[in-house]
């Protein structure tokens, strides 16, 4: 009897073990499918309403799932996430750049949620904020924004903001024309974001300036926080903004604006800088004077800023109204950031940058949409700003823009009355007390170069050296002429280990440099053009290459792979092509 009992006991143990083994096998296999498990970089499964790029297959039949495109390195996003595998991928990327001026293919694959690197100073993480901070209404105005970028902005706020501080999110649609921003967005807000998000539709195009005023009129929180529609807020971003507003309701605060690449959507920290302007009335970034960093909080303390960039800031809602909101006579976009900056300082307020608050922003290389009728709204708005706030110093502007001296700029009597009612200082007072660094002889017609280019003079570290050999032909990529010829083409030639002009170096900036002279470069506009050798600019984009374990040589900016032209001819021409994993696209850097 005992032996029978023991036998059944053993059978039971075996059955239980087999069952658990099967369950664990199913669990881990299903968890590894794209869209099911969620590594720190994988998008959450947002259901059928999410506008995600479908998983595509190359001609080899190998599934190009998102899981394979993500490098699991903390919060670092794999540049290969923008790889093009099909004509549909190419269409989505090209249409996205045309409509939005950033990589919508990556944005749609990325989804609405992702982890970000914590770019704050380590001392910021130790700061403690009061629990009774004022509540915030987040106002996001958008026009023809990419659906995925808009929803990622919203979800980043919901994911990283304490619920007790988030009073509401107000989305102001400035009469968008894109179909997915109509019923799809309305349904998503209604079914997925009910309770915290309010969608306001403008009946005509009002522009960012009046659109924000409309959003503010719907807000009921104690503080207004204005965000652009292609942002992602970082860890503990809101508390550092609200704390100074609790102490002084006449303060206006801005986060440090981190950089989200328009080509790869990689999130990178920006240096601590402050806002300025030139006499052409263009905003620019200035280094922070050492005196601003010598306070008791050091590099984590609030920094006085003469102007704001304008896209991202917070202020007390009642103070926003008392100070005159925005100038409603300004149109669409441009100059409003300088106008409100001057008004804040000249009329008794203060403007600060808060280093412990970080918000990422997609910095596009161009504005993807214009103004109704092609109007130069920047000139119109700058004229209003100059005539209301700059006193005799407006002559500095007209010295650079004499053609604008007689141009109409509308009725400014209401704004002049506001200045008088608020008992504001003169513009000379502003220059003497807020921005003494401003020089009268500054060359105001030179606009600031690309934002936050923070490259040192050192050359990037070389990771690999060797001849770049194509596996289909056994030949090496070389200059068609001399490797020092800027703009020269590259072709395949027989490999020669003794020829120094065949040596490529691949460095930490993902550049491919031939013979230590020029970088392999592609046109970001005309992707059908063959690769060329150009001066190394150190800014990624057209010169950023991914040389991975798959032997594909993938160009990050255009999303295509370097390929030998088919059929392979004696001239050895190469071109950029949709990534298909074929031998013609296989390369090795041989030492």
Secondary structure as the mmCIF struct_conf table of DSSP 4:
data_model
#
loop_
_struct_conf.conf_type_id
_struct_conf.id
_struct_conf.beg_label_comp_id
_struct_conf.beg_label_asym_id
_struct_conf.beg_label_seq_id
_struct_conf.end_label_comp_id
_struct_conf.end_label_asym_id
_struct_conf.end_label_seq_id
HELX_RH_AL_P HELX_RH_AL_P1 UNK A 2 UNK A 31
TURN_TY1_P TURN_TY1_P1 UNK A 32 UNK A 32
BEND BEND1 UNK A 33 UNK A 33
TURN_TY1_P TURN_TY1_P2 UNK A 34 UNK A 36
BEND BEND2 UNK A 37 UNK A 37
TURN_TY1_P TURN_TY1_P3 UNK A 40 UNK A 41
BEND BEND3 UNK A 42 UNK A 42
HELX_LH_PP_P HELX_LH_PP_P1 UNK A 43 UNK A 44
TURN_TY1_P TURN_TY1_P4 UNK A 48 UNK A 49
BEND BEND4 UNK A 50 UNK A 50
HELX_LH_PP_P HELX_LH_PP_P2 UNK A 52 UNK A 55
STRN STRN1 UNK A 56 UNK A 57
TURN_TY1_P TURN_TY1_P5 UNK A 59 UNK A 60
STRN STRN2 UNK A 63 UNK A 64
HELX_RH_AL_P HELX_RH_AL_P2 UNK A 66 UNK A 69
STRN STRN3 UNK A 73 UNK A 73
TURN_TY1_P TURN_TY1_P6 UNK A 74 UNK A 75
STRN STRN4 UNK A 76 UNK A 76
HELX_LH_PP_P HELX_LH_PP_P3 UNK A 77 UNK A 78
HELX_RH_3T_P HELX_RH_3T_P1 UNK A 79 UNK A 82
BEND BEND5 UNK A 86 UNK A 86
HELX_RH_AL_P HELX_RH_AL_P3 UNK A 87 UNK A 100
BEND BEND6 UNK A 101 UNK A 102
HELX_RH_AL_P HELX_RH_AL_P4 UNK A 104 UNK A 110
BEND BEND7 UNK A 112 UNK A 112
BEND BEND8 UNK A 120 UNK A 120
HELX_RH_3T_P HELX_RH_3T_P2 UNK A 122 UNK A 126
BEND BEND9 UNK A 131 UNK A 131
HELX_LH_PP_P HELX_LH_PP_P4 UNK A 133 UNK A 135
STRN STRN5 UNK A 136 UNK A 142
BEND BEND10 UNK A 143 UNK A 144
HELX_RH_AL_P HELX_RH_AL_P5 UNK A 147 UNK A 160
BEND BEND11 UNK A 161 UNK A 161
TURN_TY1_P TURN_TY1_P7 UNK A 163 UNK A 165
STRN STRN6 UNK A 166 UNK A 173
BEND BEND12 UNK A 175 UNK A 175
HELX_RH_3T_P HELX_RH_3T_P3 UNK A 179 UNK A 181
TURN_TY1_P TURN_TY1_P8 UNK A 182 UNK A 182
HELX_RH_AL_P HELX_RH_AL_P6 UNK A 183 UNK A 192
BEND BEND13 UNK A 193 UNK A 193
TURN_TY1_P TURN_TY1_P9 UNK A 194 UNK A 196
STRN STRN7 UNK A 197 UNK A 201
BEND BEND14 UNK A 203 UNK A 204
HELX_RH_AL_P HELX_RH_AL_P7 UNK A 207 UNK A 218
BEND BEND15 UNK A 221 UNK A 222
STRN STRN8 UNK A 223 UNK A 227
BEND BEND16 UNK A 229 UNK A 230
STRN STRN9 UNK A 231 UNK A 233
TURN_TY1_P TURN_TY1_P10 UNK A 235 UNK A 238
HELX_RH_AL_P HELX_RH_AL_P8 UNK A 239 UNK A 247
TURN_TY1_P TURN_TY1_P11 UNK A 249 UNK A 250
STRN STRN10 UNK A 251 UNK A 261
TURN_TY1_P TURN_TY1_P12 UNK A 262 UNK A 264
STRN STRN11 UNK A 267 UNK A 268
STRN STRN12 UNK A 273 UNK A 277
TURN_TY1_P TURN_TY1_P13 UNK A 279 UNK A 280
STRN STRN13 UNK A 283 UNK A 287
HELX_LH_PP_P HELX_LH_PP_P5 UNK A 288 UNK A 289
HELX_RH_3T_P HELX_RH_3T_P4 UNK A 290 UNK A 293
BEND BEND17 UNK A 295 UNK A 295
TURN_TY1_P TURN_TY1_P14 UNK A 296 UNK A 297
HELX_RH_3T_P HELX_RH_3T_P5 UNK A 298 UNK A 300
BEND BEND18 UNK A 301 UNK A 301
STRN STRN14 UNK A 303 UNK A 304
BEND BEND19 UNK A 306 UNK A 306
STRN STRN15 UNK A 307 UNK A 307
BEND BEND20 UNK A 310 UNK A 312
STRN STRN16 UNK A 313 UNK A 316
HELX_RH_AL_P HELX_RH_AL_P9 UNK A 317 UNK A 322
TURN_TY1_P TURN_TY1_P15 UNK A 323 UNK A 324
BEND BEND21 UNK A 326 UNK A 326
TURN_TY1_P TURN_TY1_P16 UNK A 328 UNK A 329
BEND BEND22 UNK A 330 UNK A 330
STRN STRN17 UNK A 332 UNK A 332
BEND BEND23 UNK A 333 UNK A 335
HELX_RH_AL_P HELX_RH_AL_P10 UNK A 336 UNK A 346
TURN_TY1_P TURN_TY1_P17 UNK A 347 UNK A 348
STRN STRN18 UNK A 350 UNK A 363
BEND BEND24 UNK A 365 UNK A 366
BEND BEND25 UNK A 368 UNK A 369
HELX_RH_3T_P HELX_RH_3T_P6 UNK A 372 UNK A 374
HELX_RH_AL_P HELX_RH_AL_P11 UNK A 377 UNK A 389
HELX_RH_3T_P HELX_RH_3T_P7 UNK A 391 UNK A 393
HELX_RH_AL_P HELX_RH_AL_P12 UNK A 394 UNK A 400
HELX_RH_3T_P HELX_RH_3T_P8 UNK A 402 UNK A 404
TURN_TY1_P TURN_TY1_P18 UNK A 405 UNK A 406
HELX_RH_AL_P HELX_RH_AL_P13 UNK A 413 UNK A 421
TURN_TY1_P TURN_TY1_P19 UNK A 422 UNK A 423
HELX_LH_PP_P HELX_LH_PP_P6 UNK A 424 UNK A 426
HELX_RH_AL_P HELX_RH_AL_P14 UNK A 427 UNK A 433
TURN_TY1_P TURN_TY1_P20 UNK A 434 UNK A 434
TURN_TY1_P TURN_TY1_P21 UNK A 436 UNK A 437
TURN_TY1_P TURN_TY1_P22 UNK A 440 UNK A 441
TURN_TY1_P TURN_TY1_P23 UNK A 444 UNK A 445
BEND BEND26 UNK A 446 UNK A 446
BEND BEND27 UNK A 450 UNK A 450
TURN_TY1_P TURN_TY1_P24 UNK A 451 UNK A 452
BEND BEND28 UNK A 457 UNK A 458
HELX_LH_PP_P HELX_LH_PP_P7 UNK A 459 UNK A 461
STRN STRN19 UNK A 462 UNK A 470
TURN_TY1_P TURN_TY1_P25 UNK A 471 UNK A 473
STRN STRN20 UNK A 476 UNK A 479
BEND BEND29 UNK A 480 UNK A 481
TURN_TY1_P TURN_TY1_P26 UNK A 483 UNK A 484
TURN_TY1_P TURN_TY1_P27 UNK A 486 UNK A 487
STRN STRN21 UNK A 489 UNK A 489
STRN STRN22 UNK A 490 UNK A 493
TURN_TY1_P TURN_TY1_P28 UNK A 497 UNK A 498
HELX_RH_3T_P HELX_RH_3T_P9 UNK A 500 UNK A 502
STRN STRN23 UNK A 503 UNK A 507
TURN_TY1_P TURN_TY1_P29 UNK A 508 UNK A 509
STRN STRN24 UNK A 512 UNK A 514
TURN_TY1_P TURN_TY1_P30 UNK A 515 UNK A 517
STRN STRN25 UNK A 518 UNK A 521
BEND BEND30 UNK A 524 UNK A 525
TURN_TY1_P TURN_TY1_P31 UNK A 527 UNK A 528
BEND BEND31 UNK A 529 UNK A 529
HELX_LH_PP_P HELX_LH_PP_P8 UNK A 530 UNK A 531
STRN STRN26 UNK A 532 UNK A 534
BEND BEND32 UNK A 538 UNK A 539
HELX_RH_3T_P HELX_RH_3T_P10 UNK A 541 UNK A 543
STRN STRN27 UNK A 545 UNK A 547
TURN_TY1_P TURN_TY1_P32 UNK A 549 UNK A 550
STRN STRN28 UNK A 552 UNK A 552
STRN STRN29 UNK A 553 UNK A 555
TURN_TY1_P TURN_TY1_P33 UNK A 556 UNK A 559
STRN STRN30 UNK A 560 UNK A 564
BEND BEND33 UNK A 566 UNK A 567
TURN_TY1_P TURN_TY1_P34 UNK A 570 UNK A 571
STRN STRN31 UNK A 573 UNK A 573
STRN STRN32 UNK A 574 UNK A 577
HELX_RH_3T_P HELX_RH_3T_P11 UNK A 583 UNK A 585
STRN STRN33 UNK A 586 UNK A 586
STRN STRN34 UNK A 587 UNK A 590
#
